[in-house]
């Protein structure tokens, strides 16, 4: 290990910060496709031929399929260790599959005969799409262990990842609400909207993937992960790990319930809250721009100060509590305040800041920033769980850790579009989705508040409870690193 200039003693190996920043773009590359697929309900109801509830059910089924394939792909990752590295091949292959499958989805499906041929083709291509998604996503977690194990460096992934995601989802919402929706007279009414959307996503995602591959290149070697030697892993080992690794059990509970809430905040929910309840859809992107800088400051506070000084577990607990309180207050604000007074400089009708605007801004900045911490810090925490397993049993199974986490996470979060579609169907939206021209009703407001803040609050509460039983404190991780260093020295 001493031959690499980024390595130090005491079992800790580091990496230049720019490589962590570049590697984090692998997650952004897949999140670009995730953002695109947030609008799939409009495509399914408009161009595939399914109703609202069936569209929600379809999304749930495909997420379950995505989760079911995870352990098998994780097994392949754990068995891979060739001249091209353990992780890089999966990043490249995964991104190629994503681009090709989504191209067929949006460009070929509408040309097929309506009914069964179109629906079955779409389902098949979706199944392939999610395999590619898992191929690339698993590396976001599995490569954490080889990039760095420095407790002051590993949480930095969360900072970059959260900032990238905020820029992506904020900028993406502005792009959709201020450019795509006006250009194509709504969401999903013109197939050309999805063609333009796809081209931008595919190009930028490929660029980000290339940067991520270059960033982890020198660290994607056996000497930087596991016990430093080859190992034989079987599915029987997987069951033993799942049964006895309490850290990954608690992390899965925490992250999956958290994800259910965030996944429920679909593009339709955003449209309900801003276009219908507040009365100005363009504000959805503008408001996110205003709050992004504040969110970044609280992410740096939550990760840069708390996680690096006191450990990732403590950062998760504290950030979950703050975000939970903030989301509850925002439910009360939307419920009893006057959302129609929401406005911002540069938008039509702005005459000054209202109480609702100021209160929502403050709560969104604080709660949103710490919620990003609790959501994103689970990725480097997965690496801690993988190191803990090496310490506990001598097995190095980052693929299992990443895909087990993803498997449960996807199974739970797959319920989000189904829950949203059931809520909408219950108030009359059974065949069409709410759009910018849909009139306001109190029922839509209640559904919007529940899907925007209610499910998230329940997930954050589950975080707090799960972390009570999560064993990997900062002190425990120091013990883990020392033990792994001893094992590597023996193997060397």
Beta strands, then each sheet from edge to edge (+ up, - down):
end
